[in-house]
Structures are given as C-alpha cells and as structure tokens.
Amino acid sequence: MRVTHVITRLIIGGAQENTIASVLGLGSRPGLEVDLLAGPTSGPEGSLEAELRAAGPARPLVAPLLTIIPELVRPVQPWKDWLAWRRLTQIFRARRPDLVHTHSGKAGVLGRLAAARAGVPIIVHTVHGPSFGTFQGPLANALFRGAEQRAARVTTHFVSVADAMTQQYLAAGIGRPEQFTRIFSGFPLAPYFAAHNDLALRARFGLSPDDVVVGKIARLFPLKGHDALFAIAPSLIAACPQLKFLFVGDGVWRGRFEQRARATGLQNHFRFTGLVPPKDIPSLLGIMDILVHLSEREGLPRALPQALAAGRPVVAFDCDGAREVCRDGETGFLVRPGHGHALAERLLLLARDPQLRAELAARGREFVRANFAVEKMIANLHRLYVNLAAARGLAAK
C-alpha cells in the first residue's frame, strides 16, 4: 500500500514532529511504502528537513522520502496556490498512491483537492489545530472555514489530535461524526522519563539551584500567550523573588519580548534559549519546575504531555484540546484566557508547594505513559489505514 503525506512546511513544531514520526513509523511497517511532500521551510522557526532525511528508511523507496514543492507556501497567494495544486495533482497521478494523508491548513486543503482530482481512493486529513476561529478577522475566518468545508467533501476520514478539534469542525459544518477518529500525537517517551534537574544546564542559562523556573515552550509569535505571562510577571516576582521564566523557542517577536523584559526592569528574571532542536527539549524540561502553556490556538499542545512525561506539572489556558491533558486539579491547572489573576494564583500555588508539584506530575506521567507513546500512535494510524483500505476493497496488511 503506497501512502503519501503532505504538509505545508517542516518547521520545528508539534504538527511537523507528528508528521515526521508518522512517516517514519508507518514506513517501517510491512506492506506500507510512505513518502512526504512539503513546501519550502524558511524563517526563524527552524527546519526539520535534515532530521527527516537522516532518519530515513533503510530500504529503497519507489519515490523519494521527501519531495519539496516550491510553490506550496504558507501565505495565501492565489497564483502560487494554483501552481501548488497543479504540481500536487501531477505527482499524485504519477506516483498513484493508494492513500494521501494531509496535514496543516494550506497543504490540507490543496493536498486533498489535488488528491481527489488525481483519483486517489483514500484521502485522510489530520486536524492538528483549527485553521479558522475568532483569533482572526471575519473575512479570513469565513475564507478558511469555507475552504475546509470544500475540502471535507472529498475527505474520506479525519484524524483529530484532540476531541476538541472534532467538536469544532463538526460545529462548523465540516465532516460527519463517523468520519473522525481521535489519535493523540505520540512521541518517544524514554528521553522525557529520563529528564532530571541538571544543575550545570541551569547554570548555563544563569539559573541557580534555588530558583523556581517557570518554563514556556512555544514560538515567539502572536497567539502564543507570552503577553499574558508578562502582564502578571511583576506581581509574581514581588510575591516570589526566586521565580525565573525560561522561554524556549524563537520567532519574530523575540526582540519585542526582550525589550518588554527590560522595560519592566525584570530582565534578570527572563531567560531566552533561542531556537533548540527537539532532542534538547527533554533536558530543558528537566531544569523547569513548572510548565506554562498559554496558546490561544492549538489542537493539543505537545508541550503539555511532554512536560508531564518529564515529571513537571502544567498550567494552561483552557483552549482547544488543552483540558484533555491538563486535567484541572489532577495533572495541573486550567485557567480561562484573560483571567490573569487566576493564572497568577495557580502559578504561585505551585511555586510555593514542591509536594503538590510532585503529586500532579506523578499522575500526569501515568496518563502520558498510557496514551502518548509514539508506538501507540503509529499502531492506531496503521489500524485506521487498514480499515479504510478494506472498506474500499484495497489490499493492505
């Protein structure tokens, strides 16, 4: 069975890590040959292209493991979008995959429409996060929702990384309930289970053994919630002077955030790691005491289960699928967006109570162990492919 995945770009991010893990994991299964089409990767978010190529399958493929489509860019550009759709259609007709599996907004729409035009029998799309919603203006919201509704008409099945995504898409008139399967975005658990508080690594970032480190793993970008943390930082630090904030990631707003830290006179309480490869995330989680996730648009943030796997409690905005991992009072605390006072209260409670941090994280680690192993994600995807192929009379193992 030949399977082609499609994604807009391979920046360092959760959807991209999920896609690469899926391509490599499924490609190792007998009876499956898997390749990936992607647009060009550029910008301060970094690239995962080299990691994919380095970890490629040992056996030769009929098609290259990774093919870059230069016209497949993230912004809406009608001429390039048409060229990308045409190129995708040509590739699907030439390679004749049995199943096309798309990811992300632009590639999700163009890839599914191209697959339908090329006569691909099975078309699957993973909803990693909403491509429409109140985070954007009404015109853009209507455009993206309409595009998703159009692509849904040629979609065989949807994979949701969280039940919240299924509910949002159904509410928007996209797909039918029986078309959705939730499959959590798995990752290798062992490096996170091995994470520990490395004092030498703390020292590299100017953090002392006594500091209470609140970490945030996210691109320095709009809608990621850094501003909400800056808004409460003065009161938090006044109440708990040993508090430090560790921002992991890079992006177009880094200079803005560094300036904001200086403007408040709190620059000694903020640390910026810059762009780091995914393999360094477990060790960085190890030197945190709490992970905070305040994104206002994300299907199910991988940083939450990763922090729990590393034995760190979490505090998150109650957006999208966050509550499916950050279980309020059980593995961490949920806070409604815009409720800065409640956010500060929860962070202070954890900062002052190491025993509570340990109890929440222990429950979270067991939840992650049962649900987020990458092997479980691959097995669930493979089972879905087999069932979809059988329903259409296609041979699959």
ABEGO torsion letter per residue (X at the ends): XBBBBBBABBBBBAAAAAAAAAAAAAAABBGBBBBBBBBBBBEAAEBAAAAAAAABBABBBABBABBBBAABBABBBAAAAAAAAAAAAAAAAAAGBABBBBBEAAAAAAAAAAAAAAGBABBBBBBABBABEAABBAAAAAAAAAAAAAAAAABABBBBABAAAAAAAAAAGBEBAAABBBBBBBBBAAAAAABBBBAAAAAAAGBBAABBBBBBBBBBBBGAGAAAAAAAAAAAAAABAABBBBBBEBEAAAAAAAAAAAAAGAAAABBBAEBBBAAAAAAAAAABABBBBABABBABBAAAAAAAAAGBBBBBBBBEAAAAABBBGAAEBBBBBGBAAAAAAAAAAAAABAAAAAAAAAAAAAAAAAAABAAAAAAAAAAAAAAAAAAAGBBBX
